[in-house]
Amino acid sequence: LAKEAGVPAATIPTATPRAAERFPVHEFAAKDLSGRTWGLADLKGKVALVNIWTTWCGPCRAEMPGLQKLFERWKDRKDRVVLTISADAHADLARAFVQEHGYQFPVIHGQDVAAKFFPPVYFPQNWLIDPTGRRLNNRPPPPGDSTLDQIEELANQAAKQAP
């Protein structure tokens, strides 16, 4: 194509394998369903798994037990955090859902907050945020019994690769 367009091949950048690209997360301030206020500063210095979900999404619902297990694994660590964002129309839907199932991970409600990480055009979304507050382009696998160790390894890599 370059030749047909008259562009010398030497001027076309080539893709080279490198560390995952990282994108800044926009500042945000939002209360979770328990009333705690979260912001980007709460994620800095940690690797965060951010999950964006809705109560009407079957795959989202299927990930919730795995998210709870990851939350339990990380809840006492100072260098890790699980944060979820419900993009439901009303916070009461998310509140009732997490109460019904006994989930303890933090849940922020709001599509506007979800957009600070990545526009919620599909659900669920899982993102790793590095200790400097940047979202990794490569996504972790859906949280589940068979993937928690893989998510842990990706979090370790994200922590090591952060400047």
C-alpha positions as CSV (number, residue, x, y, z in Angstrom):
1,L,0.0,0.0,0.0
2,A,2.8,2.4,0.8
3,K,4.3,1.9,-2.6
4,E,0.9,2.5,-4.3
5,A,0.5,5.7,-2.2
6,G,4.0,6.9,-3.2
7,V,5.3,6.7,0.4
8,P,8.9,5.4,0.8
9,A,8.8,2.3,2.9
10,A,11.7,3.6,5.0
11,T,9.4,6.3,6.4
12,I,6.7,4.0,7.6
13,P,7.0,3.2,11.3
14,T,7.1,-0.5,12.1
15,A,5.4,-2.1,15.1
16,T,7.8,-3.5,17.6
17,P,6.8,-5.6,20.6
18,R,7.0,-3.5,23.8
19,A,5.5,-3.2,27.2
20,A,1.7,-2.6,27.2
21,E,0.7,0.9,26.4
22,R,-0.7,2.8,29.3
23,F,-3.2,5.6,29.3
24,P,-3.8,8.2,32.0
25,V,-7.0,7.9,34.0
26,H,-8.8,11.1,34.4
27,E,-9.3,12.5,37.9
28,F,-12.6,11.6,39.5
29,A,-14.4,11.9,42.8
30,A,-17.3,9.6,43.6
31,K,-18.8,7.9,46.6
32,D,-19.2,4.2,46.8
33,L,-22.4,2.5,48.0
34,S,-21.1,2.5,51.6
35,G,-20.4,6.3,51.5
36,R,-16.7,6.3,51.1
37,T,-15.4,8.9,48.6
38,W,-12.9,7.6,46.0
39,G,-10.6,9.5,43.7
40,L,-7.6,8.8,41.6
41,A,-5.3,9.5,44.5
42,D,-6.8,6.4,46.2
43,L,-5.4,4.2,43.4
44,K,-2.0,5.8,43.2
45,G,0.8,3.7,44.6
46,K,-1.3,0.5,44.0
47,V,-2.2,-1.7,41.2
48,A,-6.0,-1.6,40.9
49,L,-8.4,-3.9,39.2
50,V,-11.3,-1.8,38.1
51,N,-14.4,-3.6,36.9
52,I,-17.3,-1.9,35.1
53,W,-20.5,-3.7,35.2
54,T,-24.3,-3.7,35.2
55,T,-26.9,-5.8,37.0
56,W,-28.6,-6.8,33.8
57,C,-25.5,-8.2,32.2
58,G,-25.1,-12.0,32.4
59,P,-21.3,-12.1,31.9
60,C,-21.0,-9.3,34.6
61,R,-23.0,-11.4,37.1
62,A,-20.9,-14.4,36.3
63,E,-17.7,-12.5,37.2
64,M,-19.0,-11.3,40.6
65,P,-17.9,-14.4,42.6
66,G,-14.4,-14.1,41.2
67,L,-14.3,-10.4,41.9
68,Q,-15.3,-11.2,45.5
69,K,-12.5,-13.7,45.8
70,L,-9.9,-11.3,44.4
71,F,-11.2,-8.6,46.8
72,E,-10.7,-11.0,49.7
73,R,-7.2,-11.9,48.5
74,W,-6.2,-8.2,48.2
75,K,-8.2,-6.5,50.9
76,D,-5.4,-6.4,53.5
77,R,-2.7,-5.4,51.0
78,K,-1.5,-1.9,50.7
79,D,-0.3,-2.3,47.1
80,R,-3.5,-3.7,45.6
81,V,-7.2,-2.7,45.3
82,V,-10.4,-3.9,43.7
83,L,-12.8,-1.2,42.7
84,T,-16.1,-1.8,40.8
85,I,-18.3,0.7,39.0
86,S,-21.9,0.0,38.3
87,A,-23.2,1.6,35.1
88,D,-26.8,0.8,36.0
89,A,-29.5,3.4,35.5
90,H,-30.0,3.7,39.3
91,A,-27.7,3.1,42.2
92,D,-30.5,1.1,44.0
93,L,-30.2,-1.6,41.5
94,A,-26.5,-2.2,42.2
95,R,-27.1,-1.8,46.0
96,A,-29.8,-4.4,46.0
97,F,-27.7,-6.8,43.9
98,V,-24.6,-6.6,46.0
99,Q,-26.6,-6.9,49.2
100,E,-28.5,-9.9,47.9
101,H,-25.3,-11.8,47.1
102,G,-23.2,-10.5,50.1
103,Y,-20.5,-8.9,47.9
104,Q,-18.1,-6.8,50.0
105,F,-16.0,-5.1,47.3
106,P,-16.5,-1.3,46.8
107,V,-19.1,-0.3,44.3
108,I,-19.2,3.2,42.8
109,H,-22.3,4.0,40.7
110,G,-22.2,6.1,37.6
111,Q,-21.5,5.9,33.9
112,D,-19.7,9.2,34.1
113,V,-17.2,7.7,36.5
114,A,-16.8,4.6,34.3
115,A,-16.0,6.9,31.4
116,K,-12.9,8.1,33.3
117,F,-11.4,4.7,32.8
118,F,-12.9,3.7,29.4
119,P,-16.2,4.6,27.9
120,P,-18.7,1.9,28.9
121,V,-19.8,0.7,25.4
122,Y,-19.9,-3.0,26.5
123,F,-20.0,-4.9,29.7
124,P,-18.2,-6.2,31.6
125,Q,-15.0,-4.4,31.4
126,N,-11.9,-5.2,33.5
127,W,-8.9,-2.9,33.6
128,L,-5.7,-2.9,35.5
129,I,-4.5,0.5,36.7
130,D,-0.8,0.8,37.4
131,P,0.6,2.5,40.5
132,T,1.0,5.8,38.7
133,G,-2.7,6.0,37.8
134,R,-2.5,4.8,34.2
135,R,-4.8,2.2,32.6
136,L,-3.1,-0.7,30.9
137,N,-4.2,-1.3,27.3
138,N,-4.0,-5.0,27.7
139,R,-7.0,-6.3,29.7
140,P,-6.8,-9.0,32.4
141,P,-9.0,-12.1,32.0
142,P,-12.4,-12.2,33.6
143,P,-12.1,-12.8,37.3
144,G,-12.8,-16.4,38.2
145,D,-11.3,-19.4,40.1
146,S,-9.1,-20.3,37.2
147,T,-7.8,-16.8,36.5
148,L,-7.0,-15.2,39.8
149,D,-3.4,-16.3,39.7
150,Q,-3.1,-14.9,36.2
151,I,-4.6,-11.6,37.3
152,E,-2.1,-11.6,40.2
153,E,0.8,-12.1,37.9
154,L,-0.4,-9.3,35.6
155,A,-0.7,-7.0,38.6
156,N,2.8,-7.9,39.6
157,Q,4.1,-7.0,36.1
158,A,2.2,-3.8,36.1
159,A,3.8,-2.8,39.4
160,K,7.3,-3.7,38.2
161,Q,6.9,-1.8,34.9
162,A,5.6,1.4,36.5
163,P,8.2,4.2,36.5
